[in-house]
Amino acid sequence: MKVLVIGATGTVGSELVKSLLQRGASVRALTRTQPKSGTFPGAVEIAIGDLTDPVSVAAALTGADKLFLLIGNVPDEFTQALTAYGLAKKAGLKHVTYLSVFKADQFLEVPHFAAKSAVEEAIRAGGVPYTILRPGYFAQNERRLKAVLTGHGVYPIPAGNQGLAAVDVRDIAEAAAISLTEEGHNGKTYDLVSSEMLTGPGAAATWSKLLGKKITYTGHGDFDGFEAQLRKTGTPSWIAYELRVMFQGYVERGLSSTEDQTARFAALLGHQPRTYSSFAAELAKEWAAA
């Protein structure tokens, strides 16, 4: 069985490639350019292509049996996703696993949530066996915060006080690999959330303990300033706006998960999902060792 992984060089995709290989699957990675030596294990087949070029995507799908579909945060996300899905259907693939986002249909004011929700509906109606994965906030996002946490002593993510469902990327990859290599997941939609929800004050307390210094939560209240700061640090203007709208929604309405959702995810994995604080502890040790 050969799986084409779209998004193979990213945070989730790179973990998925490893998980698929461990499960004995053949892997083909779609990349825009020839990857540097050592990016992937030698067993991984490379297909050069771009989701804005249907001809290259069709070529990458030739000979594949299944597809993992992940579209990064790009302006034409909806078009890219439907193009890849349509070509997979035309090629007669046996299964598509699509990476969406937790509560995609409940934050439709956020462009990439709205796009993912629409793609979900197209996939459900499309006729190809599928699994939809809806992950919460990536614990691995915190890798970007080393300077502000260890230097300035602030936790800047506007996670709010109501509870933000979080997930470890390694568990996302494992869930995707299971859906692509085992039976029983056709037509299923899984919420990928751990037992521990994230809040701004809670994250500040966690990092204060791990780093042995006072960490202050500065995340919410001034969303105009948050958006402006993102632009100032080089974030493209349209992404800065999207992130502002997304986090403002999180602060106002929360992104909370339930015990039943976590239990269902644990049943899929065969073990309890990793928590935000467990990853934070790993990361703090990594930073200390460096």
C-alpha positions as CSV (number, residue, x, y, z in Angstrom):
1,M,0.0,0.0,0.0
2,K,1.3,3.4,-1.0
3,V,0.2,6.6,0.7
4,L,0.8,10.0,-0.8
5,V,1.4,12.5,2.0
6,I,0.6,16.1,1.1
7,G,2.2,18.4,3.7
8,A,5.0,15.9,4.3
9,T,7.6,18.5,5.3
10,G,5.5,20.2,7.9
11,T,5.0,19.7,11.6
12,V,2.3,17.0,11.3
13,G,3.4,15.5,7.9
14,S,6.9,14.8,9.0
15,E,5.7,12.9,12.0
16,L,3.1,11.1,9.9
17,V,5.8,9.9,7.4
18,K,7.7,8.3,10.3
19,S,4.5,6.7,11.7
20,L,3.5,5.3,8.4
21,L,6.9,3.7,7.8
22,Q,6.8,2.2,11.2
23,R,3.5,0.5,10.2
24,G,5.0,-0.9,7.0
25,A,3.3,1.4,4.5
26,S,5.1,2.8,1.4
27,V,5.2,6.6,1.5
28,R,5.4,9.1,-1.3
29,A,5.9,12.7,-0.2
30,L,4.7,15.6,-2.3
31,T,7.2,18.5,-2.1
32,R,7.5,21.7,-4.1
33,T,11.2,21.3,-4.5
34,Q,13.7,18.6,-4.1
35,P,14.2,18.2,-0.3
36,K,17.6,18.5,1.3
37,S,19.4,15.2,1.9
38,G,18.3,13.7,5.2
39,T,14.9,15.4,5.2
40,F,13.2,12.0,4.9
41,P,14.3,8.4,5.4
42,G,15.7,6.8,2.3
43,A,12.6,4.6,1.9
44,V,10.4,7.7,1.1
45,E,9.6,8.3,-2.5
46,I,9.7,12.0,-3.5
47,A,7.1,13.5,-5.9
48,I,7.8,17.1,-7.0
49,G,4.7,19.1,-7.4
50,D,2.5,22.0,-6.2
51,L,-1.1,22.1,-5.3
52,T,-1.7,25.0,-7.6
53,D,-0.5,22.8,-10.5
54,P,-3.1,20.0,-11.0
55,V,-0.9,18.3,-13.6
56,S,1.8,17.8,-11.0
57,V,-0.6,16.6,-8.4
58,A,-2.2,14.1,-10.8
59,A,1.3,12.7,-11.5
60,A,2.0,12.4,-7.8
61,L,-1.2,10.5,-7.3
62,T,-0.4,8.0,-10.0
63,G,0.2,4.6,-8.4
64,A,-0.8,5.7,-5.0
65,D,-3.5,3.9,-3.0
66,K,-4.4,6.4,-0.3
67,L,-4.0,10.1,0.4
68,F,-3.3,12.2,3.4
69,L,-4.5,15.7,2.7
70,L,-3.2,18.6,4.7
71,I,-3.4,22.1,3.3
72,G,-1.3,24.8,5.0
73,N,-2.6,28.3,5.8
74,V,-2.8,29.7,2.3
75,P,-5.2,32.2,0.7
76,D,-6.6,29.6,-1.7
77,E,-6.8,26.7,0.7
78,F,-10.3,25.7,-0.4
79,T,-9.3,25.6,-4.1
80,Q,-6.1,23.6,-3.3
81,A,-8.0,21.1,-1.1
82,L,-10.8,20.5,-3.6
83,T,-8.3,20.2,-6.5
84,A,-6.3,17.5,-4.7
85,Y,-9.4,15.7,-3.5
86,G,-11.0,15.8,-7.0
87,L,-7.8,14.4,-8.6
88,A,-7.7,11.6,-5.9
89,K,-11.2,10.7,-6.7
90,K,-10.5,10.6,-10.4
91,A,-7.4,8.4,-9.8
92,G,-9.6,5.9,-7.9
93,L,-7.8,6.1,-4.6
94,K,-9.1,3.8,-1.9
95,H,-9.1,6.3,1.0
96,V,-8.5,10.0,1.9
97,T,-7.7,11.2,5.3
98,Y,-8.2,14.9,5.7
99,L,-6.8,17.1,8.4
100,S,-9.3,19.7,9.3
101,V,-9.6,21.6,12.6
102,F,-11.5,21.2,15.9
103,K,-15.0,22.8,15.7
104,A,-14.4,23.9,12.1
105,D,-18.1,24.6,11.7
106,Q,-18.4,26.7,14.8
107,F,-15.9,29.5,13.9
108,L,-17.0,30.3,10.3
109,E,-15.8,33.9,10.7
110,V,-12.3,32.5,10.5
111,P,-11.4,32.1,6.8
112,H,-9.4,28.8,7.2
113,F,-12.0,27.3,9.5
114,A,-14.7,28.1,6.9
115,A,-12.6,26.6,4.2
116,K,-12.0,23.4,6.1
117,S,-15.7,23.1,7.0
118,A,-16.6,23.4,3.4
119,V,-14.0,20.8,2.4
120,E,-15.3,18.4,5.0
121,E,-18.7,18.6,3.4
122,A,-17.4,18.1,0.0
123,I,-15.4,15.0,1.1
124,R,-18.5,13.6,2.9
125,A,-20.5,13.9,-0.3
126,G,-17.7,12.9,-2.7
127,G,-18.0,9.2,-2.6
128,V,-14.4,8.3,-1.7
129,P,-13.9,6.4,1.6
130,Y,-12.6,9.0,4.0
131,T,-11.6,9.9,7.6
132,I,-11.7,13.5,8.9
133,L,-9.4,14.5,11.7
134,R,-10.2,17.6,13.7
135,P,-7.2,18.5,15.9
136,G,-7.2,21.2,18.6
137,Y,-4.4,23.7,19.3
138,F,-1.0,22.1,18.6
139,A,1.1,21.8,21.7
140,Q,4.1,22.1,19.4
141,N,3.2,25.7,18.6
142,E,5.0,26.6,21.8
143,R,8.4,25.9,20.2
144,R,8.1,29.4,18.7
145,L,7.8,31.0,22.2
146,K,11.3,30.2,23.6
147,A,12.5,33.8,23.4
148,V,9.5,35.4,25.0
149,L,9.1,32.8,27.7
150,T,12.8,32.4,28.7
151,G,13.7,36.0,28.0
152,H,10.8,38.4,28.5
153,G,8.9,36.1,30.9
154,V,5.6,36.4,29.2
155,Y,3.1,34.0,27.7
156,P,1.7,35.9,24.8
157,I,-0.8,33.5,23.2
158,P,-4.4,34.7,23.6
159,A,-5.7,31.4,24.9
160,G,-8.3,33.0,27.1
161,N,-9.9,31.7,30.3
162,Q,-12.6,29.4,29.0
163,G,-10.5,26.5,27.9
164,L,-8.7,25.7,24.6
165,A,-8.6,22.1,23.5
166,A,-5.0,21.0,22.8
167,V,-3.3,18.1,21.2
168,D,0.3,16.8,20.7
169,V,1.3,16.6,17.0
170,R,2.7,13.1,17.5
171,D,-0.8,11.9,18.5
172,I,-2.3,13.6,15.4
173,A,0.2,11.7,13.2
174,E,-0.5,8.4,14.9
175,A,-4.2,8.9,14.4
176,A,-3.7,9.7,10.8
177,A,-1.5,6.6,10.3
178,I,-4.1,4.4,12.0
179,S,-6.8,5.7,9.7
180,L,-4.7,5.0,6.7
181,T,-3.4,1.5,7.6
182,E,-6.2,-0.1,9.6
183,E,-9.8,-1.0,8.8
184,G,-12.9,0.5,10.5
185,H,-12.3,4.2,10.0
186,N,-14.2,4.9,6.8
187,G,-16.7,7.7,7.1
188,K,-15.5,8.6,10.6
189,T,-14.8,12.1,12.0
190,Y,-12.5,12.2,15.0
191,D,-11.9,15.1,17.4
192,L,-8.3,15.0,18.4
193,V,-8.1,16.5,21.9
194,S,-6.4,15.6,25.1
195,S,-7.8,15.6,28.6
196,E,-6.1,18.8,29.5
197,M,-7.4,22.1,28.2
198,L,-5.2,25.2,27.8
199,T,-5.9,28.6,29.3
200,G,-3.7,31.7,29.3
201,P,-3.3,31.9,33.1
202,G,-2.9,28.1,33.2
203,A,-0.1,28.1,30.6
204,A,1.6,31.0,32.4
205,A,1.5,28.9,35.6
206,T,2.8,25.8,33.9
207,W,5.7,27.7,32.4
208,S,6.5,29.5,35.6
209,K,6.9,26.1,37.3
210,L,8.9,24.6,34.5
211,L,11.3,27.5,33.9
212,G,11.6,28.5,37.6
213,K,10.7,32.1,36.9
214,K,7.6,34.3,36.9
215,I,5.7,34.0,33.6
216,T,3.0,36.6,33.1
217,Y,0.0,36.0,30.8
218,T,-0.3,39.0,28.4
219,G,-2.4,37.3,25.8
220,H,-5.9,38.9,25.5
221,G,-7.6,42.2,25.8
222,D,-6.0,44.2,22.9
223,F,-6.6,42.4,19.7
224,D,-5.8,45.4,17.6
225,G,-2.4,45.4,19.2
226,F,-2.0,41.7,18.8
227,E,-2.8,41.9,15.1
228,A,-0.4,44.9,14.7
229,Q,2.4,43.1,16.5
230,L,2.1,40.0,14.3
231,R,2.4,42.3,11.2
232,K,5.4,44.0,12.8
233,T,7.2,40.7,13.3
234,G,6.8,39.7,9.6
235,T,3.5,37.8,9.6
236,P,1.7,38.4,6.3
237,S,-1.1,40.8,6.8
238,W,-3.9,38.4,5.8
239,I,-2.6,35.8,8.2
240,A,-2.3,38.4,11.0
241,Y,-6.0,39.2,10.5
242,E,-7.0,35.5,10.5
243,L,-5.1,34.8,13.7
244,R,-6.6,37.8,15.3
245,V,-10.2,36.7,14.4
246,M,-9.5,33.1,15.5
247,F,-8.0,33.9,18.9
248,Q,-10.6,36.6,19.5
249,G,-13.2,33.8,19.0
250,Y,-11.4,31.5,21.3
251,V,-11.3,34.2,24.0
252,E,-15.0,35.1,23.6
253,R,-16.4,31.6,23.2
254,G,-13.7,29.1,24.1
255,L,-12.6,26.0,22.3
256,S,-13.4,23.5,24.9
257,S,-13.6,19.7,24.5
258,T,-15.5,17.0,26.4
259,E,-14.4,13.9,28.3
260,D,-16.3,11.8,25.7
261,Q,-14.3,13.4,22.9
262,T,-11.0,12.6,24.7
263,A,-12.1,9.1,25.4
264,R,-13.0,8.5,21.8
265,F,-9.6,9.8,20.7
266,A,-7.9,7.6,23.3
267,A,-9.8,4.5,22.0
268,L,-8.5,5.3,18.5
269,L,-4.9,5.6,19.7
270,G,-5.0,2.7,22.1
271,H,-3.6,5.0,24.8
272,Q,-4.3,8.3,26.5
273,P,-3.4,11.4,24.4
274,R,-0.4,13.3,25.5
275,T,-1.2,16.5,27.4
276,Y,-0.1,20.1,26.9
277,S,1.8,20.1,30.2
278,S,3.6,16.9,29.4
279,F,4.9,18.3,26.1
280,A,5.8,21.6,27.9
281,A,7.9,19.6,30.3
282,E,9.7,17.9,27.4
283,L,10.3,21.3,25.7
284,A,11.6,23.0,28.9
285,K,14.2,20.2,29.3
286,E,15.2,20.5,25.7
287,W,15.7,24.3,26.1
288,A,17.7,23.8,29.3
289,A,19.9,21.2,27.6
290,A,20.6,23.5,24.7
